Amino acid sequence: MEAGKVTLIGLVGKPNAGKSTFFKASTSSDVEIANYPFTTIGSNRGVAFIRDECPHKELDVKCDPNNSRCINGTRFVPVQLIDVAGLVPGAYKGKGLGNEFLDQLRQADALIHVVDASGSTDLKGNPVESDEHDPTEDIGFLENEIKMWLYGILNEKWGSIVKKVENENNKLLDEISNKYTGIGIKKRSIKLSLNKTQLDQEKPSKWNKSDIVEVAEEIRKQSKPILISANKVDISSEENIKKITKKHQPTVPTGAKAELILQKAEKKGYINYVPGESSFEIIEPSKITEEQKKGLDFIKENILDKYDGTGVQKSLEKTVRDLLNMIVVYPVEDESDYTNKQGETLPDAYLLKKGSTPKDLARKIHSEIADKYLYAKDAKSGRRISDDTELKNGDVIKIVSSA
Ligand SMILES: Nc1nc2c(ncn2[C@@H]2O[C@H](COP(=O)(O)OP(=O)(O)OP(=O)(O)O)[C@@H](O)[C@H]2O)c(=O)[nH]1
């Protein structure tokens, strides 16, 4: 991921799986975070949030968040969500995945695949009798689409790749990286993928089609990891959820519609509810109708209690934390009181890859701060830390630079 770039999650799924519902439920919450200035970026782009325990509690200070929000000690750190439209099964065989689809796919760091776990819609999203369609079929097809798209890019130029490696002594890693630079796949991902396959990188002329496909699949896993959101849990059989979970990890059982209903009830002042939590509280029971009470009870019993929440927030957080391996770090300019130049306490929260060093954090803040980086301090202990220190989730760090 490039320095300074906001983490971008692509939302994909066949028509009718509940993608728009998931998108709306993740990006239009009316809880205080909604005042965030760029919650709606465009028709299909929005800001969603990852929760983290705000260090203000541990440090016993009052925070003034700038690039994020703090609600009752929970910091909501922004990520971008893009609703990737136009997924059609088998497209790669014919005219190829739609241009718009590919363009948005290129930008995404990871994907959440919203699957209709109830089996009530077929591969194209048309309604069928409940449970008639096997939802696990939907999973394989998306992975296959992306894999074959990546394979196609390599296969088209395979002859020249082989020549460059075997006749001109170029490295296979460099040659493959060149083919994928336009679609934003990092050399590091390709290196990991090639090593994983254990194919002979000096003799690509010996590779057959399935070897190239194997490499494409490894690159897919590294560069576009997928989380399955097994949606419509309220009308899905437990067996379907189990089948999907068995076929793909990670899978999160999700009730996107329930999440939206809870947020609406919160907006109307009927309940207290914060997205991601596994319970809500009815504010004034006399204000809601018997029907509404029944609906809320249904959500509590069949979704919140059973799956520990609606799964929308969990899907986003698992994608960022487990698939993208990210941590939250809090940079400050004055380590004695954890403030920036404006005197705001713990103003910013940044997402960084696990294994990031203080200099990576500097790069995320500003290229000039990175260029003129001198050293870093752990604000919690007040001690200077070495340049190769691996930052931890929740670290509060001061970067000293001559900028
Ligand atoms: N029972 C149930 N229905 C849901 C859930 N999430 C979405 N739906 C319904 O499924 C239908 C399709 O939802 P959308 O969010 O429009 O689906 P989509 O995937 O965006 O579909 P396209 O816009 O056609 O691509 C709607 O009637 C939703 O109300 C859920 O968790 N449970």
Ligand as a Chemical Component Dictionary entry (heavy atoms), coordinates in Angstrom:
data_LIG
# 
_chem_comp.id                   LIG 
_chem_comp.type                 NON-POLYMER 
_chem_comp.pdbx_formal_charge   0 
_chem_comp.three_letter_code    LIG 
# 
loop_
_chem_comp_atom.comp_id 
_chem_comp_atom.atom_id 
_chem_comp_atom.alt_atom_id 
_chem_comp_atom.type_symbol 
_chem_comp_atom.charge 
_chem_comp_atom.model_Cartn_x 
_chem_comp_atom.model_Cartn_y 
_chem_comp_atom.model_Cartn_z 
_chem_comp_atom.pdbx_ordinal 
LIG N1  N1  N 0 -33.830 -10.773 4.657  1  
LIG C1  C1  C 0 -32.846 -9.955  4.320  2  
LIG N2  N2  N 0 -32.916 -9.253  3.202  3  
LIG C2  C2  C 0 -31.898 -8.432  2.893  4  
LIG C3  C3  C 0 -30.750 -8.308  3.725  5  
LIG N3  N3  N 0 -29.908 -7.418  3.141  6  
LIG C4  C4  C 0 -30.509 -7.004  2.011  7  
LIG N4  N4  N 0 -31.710 -7.612  1.846  8  
LIG C5  C5  C 0 -32.704 -7.414  0.768  9  
LIG O1  O1  O 0 -32.212 -7.947  -0.447 10 
LIG C6  C6  C 0 -32.667 -7.155  -1.545 11 
LIG C7  C7  C 0 -31.498 -6.706  -2.362 12 
LIG O2  O2  O 0 -30.707 -5.829  -1.582 13 
LIG P1  P1  P 0 -29.750 -4.733  -2.229 14 
LIG O3  O3  O 0 -28.944 -4.162  -1.129 15 
LIG O4  O4  O 0 -30.501 -3.802  -3.082 16 
LIG O5  O5  O 0 -28.874 -5.704  -3.131 17 
LIG P2  P2  P 0 -27.675 -5.405  -4.135 18 
LIG O6  O6  O 0 -26.754 -6.515  -3.993 19 
LIG O7  O7  O 0 -27.163 -4.038  -3.939 20 
LIG O8  O8  O 0 -28.413 -5.528  -5.508 21 
LIG P3  P3  P 0 -28.162 -4.687  -6.849 22 
LIG O9  O9  O 0 -28.434 -3.252  -6.485 23 
LIG O10 O10 O 0 -29.175 -5.253  -7.769 24 
LIG O11 O11 O 0 -26.759 -4.945  -7.250 25 
LIG C8  C8  C 0 -33.459 -6.001  -0.943 26 
LIG O12 O12 O 0 -34.811 -6.327  -0.970 27 
LIG C9  C9  C 0 -32.939 -5.940  0.484  28 
LIG O13 O13 O 0 -33.879 -5.410  1.381  29 
LIG C10 C10 C 0 -30.715 -9.067  4.937  30 
LIG O14 O14 O 0 -29.776 -9.011  5.742  31 
LIG N5  N5  N 0 -31.785 -9.880  5.171  32 
# 
loop_
_chem_comp_bond.comp_id 
_chem_comp_bond.atom_id_1 
_chem_comp_bond.atom_id_2 
_chem_comp_bond.value_order 
_chem_comp_bond.pdbx_ordinal 
LIG N1  C1  SING 1  
LIG C1  N2  DOUB 2  
LIG C1  N5  SING 3  
LIG N2  C2  SING 4  
LIG C2  C3  DOUB 5  
LIG C2  N4  SING 6  
LIG C3  N3  SING 7  
LIG C3  C10 SING 8  
LIG N3  C4  DOUB 9  
LIG C4  N4  SING 10 
LIG N4  C5  SING 11 
LIG C5  O1  SING 12 
LIG C5  C9  SING 13 
LIG O1  C6  SING 14 
LIG C6  C7  SING 15 
LIG C6  C8  SING 16 
LIG C7  O2  SING 17 
LIG O2  P1  SING 18 
LIG P1  O3  DOUB 19 
LIG P1  O4  SING 20 
LIG P1  O5  SING 21 
LIG O5  P2  SING 22 
LIG P2  O6  DOUB 23 
LIG P2  O7  SING 24 
LIG P2  O8  SING 25 
LIG O8  P3  SING 26 
LIG P3  O9  DOUB 27 
LIG P3  O10 SING 28 
LIG P3  O11 SING 29 
LIG C8  O12 SING 30 
LIG C8  C9  SING 31 
LIG C9  O13 SING 32 
LIG C10 O14 DOUB 33 
LIG C10 N5  SING 34 
# 
